[in-house]
Amino acid sequence: MVKIGDIELGGFPLLLAPMEDVSDPPFRALCKEQGADVVYTEFVSSEGLIRNAAKSVMKLDIYEKERPVGIQIFGANMDSMLQTIDIVEKSNPDIIDINFGCPVKKVVSKGAGAGILKDICLMEKLTAEMVKRTNLPVTVKTRLGWDHDSIKIVEVAERLQDVGIKSIAIHGRTRAQMYKGDADWKPIAAVKNNPRMHIPVFGNGDVNTPERAAEMRDRYGLDGAMIGRASIGNPWFFKQVKHYFKTGERLAPISLAERVEAARRHLQMSIDWKGEKLGVFETRRHYTNYFKGIPNFKEYRMKMVTSDDSKDVFAAFDEVLKKFSGYEFNAI
Ligand SMILES: Cc1cc2nc3c(=O)[nH]c(=O)nc-3n(C[C@H](O)[C@H](O)[C@H](O)COP(=O)(O)O)c2cc1C
């Protein structure tokens, strides 16, 4: 049984990765319905929260139905991060996650995200104080290291564990790699194999088929998989992996009707949550993946991503359902 603090997650849990502009409440709810065992919010800026910036504050919303949910925060300033804990606690998440992995220049240049991998002592101190500040389980998501020559993830994970984090998720790339090359799971396995480690070690990076998830479990011996890109437009990925674990076979392809229904619910939940304008706008990025593979789809995709009125988008879904009813998707 894998646990984050007192939260019981069964064997080899699947975690929805934090993804900016993707992991919002509607998407998290869909992933949860399809088998995600833990979901994380996109990263929320500690400085934004302290300034009470509306955009940051909105990211703290959670639905009851998506629990257990972790709110992910980033920042490098001790005072701000501690104040942030107090703000985040009011949203009553199950977990507080610290982002020590974001590779983006504007984040790392301030020493936040993966930027802190250059100062392991600060990383440890910041984490220790954050753990002391809250009774909620604190988890960390990070990368292998700053660059190939400075991979110290075994030591880093142990130090963070010793100051009280309850699990660690490791993306198998360095900051220098950004998203290039393949994720390397060997150093993550080395963290897990450290006899001093007793908290769950979750692997992340390139889990894009059920077989890869099985490899992470069976060959690398990790405690669970954190899944990002494979779930975008495919919230069924969690169910697909679990079906494969149970039967050794791939789940039958997700039908067009199920896809249209998911897109429809996604849009409706987004409108309910953010209002018509933002809901219509921010759900656009998901449609390409929901309907990936359908030939001659451009006309319909264009309607979905250019209409400002949700009625037109819903009408496009209806048209797609009629027009492509015989189309068979590939199994994942
Ligand atoms: C669109 C997008 C947004 C992301 N935003 C975040 C974020 O807010 N916080 C974070 O820790 N990682 C973020 N990531 C990184 C993912 O959580 C994950 O580590 C990475 O995509 C590798 O996993 P994958 O191969 O399963 O996608 C983001 C990735 C993508 C593609």
The ligand as an SDF file (V2000), in Angstrom:
LIG
                    3D

 31 33  0  0  0  0  0  0  0  0999 V2000
    1.7180   22.1160  -20.8020 C   0  0  0  0  0  0  0  0  0  0  0  0
    2.5770   21.7040  -19.6400 C   0  0  0  0  0  0  0  0  0  0  0  0
    2.5470   22.4410  -18.4700 C   0  0  0  0  0  0  0  0  0  0  0  0
    3.3260   22.0490  -17.3630 C   0  0  0  0  0  0  0  0  0  0  0  0
    3.2030   22.7460  -16.1920 N   0  0  0  0  0  0  0  0  0  0  0  0
    3.8330   22.2670  -15.0730 C   0  0  0  0  0  0  0  0  0  0  0  0
    3.5710   22.8460  -13.7980 C   0  0  0  0  0  0  0  0  0  0  0  0
    2.7760   23.7870  -13.6440 O   0  0  0  0  0  0  0  0  0  0  0  0
    4.2420   22.3250  -12.7300 N   0  0  0  0  0  0  0  0  0  0  0  0
    5.1140   21.2640  -12.8520 C   0  0  0  0  0  0  0  0  0  0  0  0
    5.6800   20.8080  -11.8500 O   0  0  0  0  0  0  0  0  0  0  0  0
    5.3690   20.7190  -14.0500 N   0  0  0  0  0  0  0  0  0  0  0  0
    4.7260   21.1590  -15.1360 C   0  0  0  0  0  0  0  0  0  0  0  0
    4.9110   20.5370  -16.3360 N   0  0  0  0  0  0  0  0  0  0  0  0
    5.7670   19.3320  -16.3860 C   0  0  0  0  0  0  0  0  0  0  0  0
    4.9370   18.0610  -16.1940 C   0  0  0  0  0  0  0  0  0  0  0  0
    4.3420   18.0410  -14.9060 O   0  0  0  0  0  0  0  0  0  0  0  0
    5.8060   16.7970  -16.3580 C   0  0  0  0  0  0  0  0  0  0  0  0
    6.8450   16.8410  -15.4260 O   0  0  0  0  0  0  0  0  0  0  0  0
    6.4170   16.6810  -17.7580 C   0  0  0  0  0  0  0  0  0  0  0  0
    5.4850   17.0040  -18.7630 O   0  0  0  0  0  0  0  0  0  0  0  0
    6.9520   15.2750  -18.0100 C   0  0  0  0  0  0  0  0  0  0  0  0
    5.9510   14.3210  -17.8560 O   0  0  0  0  0  0  0  0  0  0  0  0
    5.1610   13.6820  -19.1270 P   0  0  0  0  0  0  0  0  0  0  0  0
    6.1820   13.1160  -20.0550 O   0  0  0  0  0  0  0  0  0  0  0  0
    4.2580   12.6290  -18.5230 O   0  0  0  0  0  0  0  0  0  0  0  0
    4.4110   14.7890  -19.7580 O   0  0  0  0  0  0  0  0  0  0  0  0
    4.1800   20.9170  -17.4540 C   0  0  0  0  0  0  0  0  0  0  0  0
    4.2260   20.2160  -18.6480 C   0  0  0  0  0  0  0  0  0  0  0  0
    3.4390   20.5740  -19.7300 C   0  0  0  0  0  0  0  0  0  0  0  0
    3.5020   19.7550  -20.9900 C   0  0  0  0  0  0  0  0  0  0  0  0
  1  2  1  0
  2  3  1  0
  2 30  2  0
  3  4  2  0
  4  5  1  0
  4 28  1  0
  5  6  2  0
  6  7  1  0
  6 13  1  0
  7  8  2  0
  7  9  1  0
  9 10  1  0
 10 11  2  0
 10 12  1  0
 12 13  2  0
 13 14  1  0
 14 15  1  0
 14 28  1  0
 15 16  1  0
 16 17  1  0
 16 18  1  0
 18 19  1  0
 18 20  1  0
 20 21  1  0
 20 22  1  0
 22 23  1  0
 23 24  1  0
 24 25  2  0
 24 26  1  0
 24 27  1  0
 28 29  2  0
 29 30  1  0
 30 31  1  0
M  END
$$$$
